[in-house]
Amino acid sequence: MYLGVEQSISNRRWLGPALAIERDALTLHQQSDLPLPLCYVMARLGVAPAEVADFLNPTLRASMSDPLSVKDCATAAEILLTAIQNQQKIAIFADYDVDGGTSAALLIDFLHQFAIQPTLYVPDRITEGYGPNPKAMAALAESHDLIICVDCGTLAYEALEAARAADVVVLDHHLGAETLPEARAVVNPNRQDETGDLAHLCAAAVVFMVLTQVARMMRANGQTPPNLI
């Protein structure tokens, strides 16, 4: 029974919040003076009193995980920063869906700030299928110093093997296998050796984390990075 009601209009049992949720909600209400219904919602979601301000007014700075918590992120950022500083020829191999498109757009916009015009390669869905293929990767490697695969590449063993003439970095989120492909860095929260805490991230979010680390490194070197926001 809750608030004197035993059943709903559809004759289902009416249950109120657990006692622990009620206690937490009352604590939030007393400490924040926020409306009690809102405090019940936050209590159910596990929001602690010290987290209320950030929960109600979220910012990227407060909620974003440290890029260095993802394996190979530091390495990928170092490779990208070196490529920028040396004005290397960069190719972006992007999946053809929305995540691949936004991932590529983030990288292209960032590189444009340094007068670098990267080559964008999006495979033909019908004739090339999903992800990097050996023929395309080998061709890109012949004329580029660095190939960045976005939203793809984690399982592209043969294709990345064909691109040995260039450095290859993978920024992906698809589930990985026990072994990784031959690449300078594979940044993927769904690698088998990751914790899984960031398994929900899309590829564009992975790209953003790498660019955040690049910007952090630039500031440490006394440089002003592009405004990622």
C-alpha positions in Angstrom: 0.0 0.0 0.0 1.2 3.5 -0.8 -0.6 6.7 0.2 -3.5 4.6 1.3 -3.9 3.0 -2.2 -3.5 -0.8 -2.5 -4.2 -1.3 -6.3 -3.9 0.7 -9.5 -6.9 1.2 -11.8 -5.7 -1.9 -13.7 -5.8 -3.9 -10.5 -2.0 -4.1 -10.2 -0.4 -3.8 -6.7 0.6 -0.3 -5.9 4.1 0.0 -4.5 5.8 3.1 -3.1 9.6 3.8 -3.0 11.7 1.6 -0.8 12.5 2.9 2.7 16.1 3.6 1.8 14.9 5.7 -1.2 12.5 7.6 1.1 15.2 8.3 3.6 17.6 9.5 0.9 14.9 11.7 -0.7 14.1 13.3 2.6 17.8 13.9 3.2 18.2 15.6 -0.2 15.1 17.7 0.5 16.3 18.9 3.9 19.8 19.7 2.7 18.9 21.3 -0.6 15.4 22.7 0.0 14.5 21.4 -3.5 10.9 20.1 -4.2 10.4 16.7 -2.6 9.2 15.0 -5.9 12.5 16.0 -7.5 14.4 14.7 -4.5 12.6 11.4 -4.9 13.8 11.2 -8.6 17.4 12.0 -7.7 17.4 9.5 -4.7 16.1 6.8 -7.0 19.0 7.6 -9.4 21.5 7.4 -6.6 22.4 11.2 -6.6 24.3 12.0 -3.4 23.8 15.4 -1.7 27.3 16.6 -2.8 26.4 15.7 -6.4 23.1 17.6 -6.7 24.5 20.8 -8.2 26.4 19.0 -10.9 23.4 16.7 -11.6 21.0 19.6 -12.1 23.5 21.8 -14.0 25.7 19.3 -15.9 28.8 20.4 -17.7 31.2 18.5 -19.8 34.1 19.4 -17.5 32.3 17.9 -14.5 30.8 14.8 -16.1 33.4 13.8 -18.7 35.7 11.0 -17.8 39.5 11.5 -18.0 40.7 10.7 -21.5 43.7 9.0 -20.1 41.3 6.4 -18.5 40.9 4.9 -21.9 43.8 2.7 -23.1 46.0 4.0 -25.9 44.3 7.5 -25.8 47.6 9.1 -24.7 49.5 7.3 -27.5 46.9 8.3 -30.1 47.0 11.9 -29.0 50.8 12.0 -29.1 50.7 10.6 -32.7 48.1 13.1 -33.8 49.9 16.0 -32.2 53.2 15.0 -33.9 51.4 14.7 -37.2 50.0 18.2 -36.8 53.3 19.7 -35.8 55.1 18.1 -38.7 52.2 18.9 -41.1 52.0 15.3 -42.2 49.6 14.0 -44.8 46.6 12.5 -42.9 43.8 10.3 -44.2 40.6 9.6 -42.3 38.9 6.3 -43.0 35.3 6.7 -41.8 32.4 4.4 -41.5 29.4 5.5 -43.7 26.9 5.9 -40.9 26.0 8.9 -38.7 28.6 8.0 -36.0 31.3 7.6 -38.6 30.3 10.9 -40.3 30.3 12.9 -37.1 33.6 11.3 -36.0 35.2 12.4 -39.3 33.7 15.8 -39.1 35.2 16.4 -35.6 38.6 15.4 -36.8 38.5 17.4 -40.1 37.3 20.5 -38.3 40.1 20.2 -35.7 42.8 19.6 -38.4 41.5 22.6 -40.4 42.5 24.8 -37.5 46.1 23.9 -38.4 45.8 24.4 -42.1 45.8 20.6 -42.7 43.5 19.3 -45.3 43.0 15.6 -44.5 41.8 13.0 -47.1 38.4 11.6 -46.2 37.7 8.1 -47.4 34.2 6.6 -46.9 33.9 3.0 -48.3 31.1 2.2 -50.7 28.6 0.2 -48.7 27.7 -2.1 -51.6 31.1 -2.8 -53.3 33.4 -2.5 -50.2 31.2 -3.5 -47.3 31.8 -2.4 -43.7 35.1 -1.2 -42.4 38.6 -0.9 -43.8 39.5 -3.1 -46.7 43.0 -4.1 -47.8 42.9 -2.4 -51.2 41.7 1.0 -49.9 44.1 1.0 -46.9 47.1 0.0 -49.0 46.3 2.8 -51.5 45.9 5.4 -48.7 49.2 4.2 -47.0 51.1 4.9 -50.2 50.3 8.6 -50.2 49.8 9.4 -46.5 51.8 9.4 -43.3 48.9 8.7 -41.0 45.6 6.9 -41.4 43.0 7.4 -38.7 40.1 4.9 -38.8 37.0 6.2 -37.1 34.0 4.1 -36.1 35.7 1.1 -37.6 38.9 -0.9 -37.6 39.0 -2.8 -34.4 38.6 -6.1 -36.2 40.2 -5.2 -39.5 43.3 -7.3 -39.2 44.0 -7.9 -42.8 43.2 -4.3 -43.9 45.5 -2.7 -41.3 48.2 -5.2 -42.2 48.0 -3.9 -45.7 48.6 -0.3 -44.5 52.0 -0.9 -43.0 53.6 1.9 -45.1 51.8 4.4 -42.9 51.0 4.9 -39.2 47.5 3.7 -38.4 45.4 4.8 -35.4 41.9 3.3 -34.7 39.3 5.3 -32.9 36.3 3.0 -32.5 33.7 1.7 -30.1 32.7 -1.7 -31.6 33.3 -4.8 -29.5 36.9 -6.0 -29.8 38.2 -9.5 -29.9 41.0 -11.1 -27.7 43.7 -9.7 -30.1 44.0 -6.2 -31.6 45.0 -5.4 -35.1 48.4 -4.0 -36.1 48.1 -0.3 -35.3 50.0 2.3 -33.4 47.0 2.8 -31.2 43.6 1.3 -30.8 41.4 3.6 -28.7 38.2 1.7 -28.0 36.3 1.5 -24.6 35.0 -1.9 -25.8 38.4 -3.5 -26.1 38.5 -6.8 -24.2 41.1 -5.4 -21.8 39.0 -2.3 -20.9 36.9 -2.1 -17.7 33.7 -1.6 -19.6 32.9 1.6 -17.6 32.7 3.6 -20.8 31.3 0.9 -23.0 28.3 3.2 -23.8 30.4 5.7 -25.7 30.0 6.1 -29.5 32.9 6.6 -31.8 32.4 10.4 -32.0 32.8 10.5 -28.2 36.0 8.5 -28.4 37.3 11.0 -31.0 36.3 13.9 -28.8 38.2 12.4 -25.9 41.4 12.0 -28.0 41.1 15.6 -29.2 40.6 16.7 -25.6 43.9 15.0 -24.7 45.6 16.7 -27.7 44.3 20.0 -26.5 45.5 19.3 -23.0 49.0 18.5 -24.3 49.1 21.7 -26.4 48.2 23.8 -23.3 51.0 22.0 -21.4 53.4 23.1 -24.1 52.3 26.7 -23.9 50.2 26.5 -27.1 46.5 27.6 -27.5 44.5 24.7 -28.9 41.3 25.1 -30.9 38.1 25.5 -28.9 36.6 22.0 -28.9 33.2 23.2 -27.6 
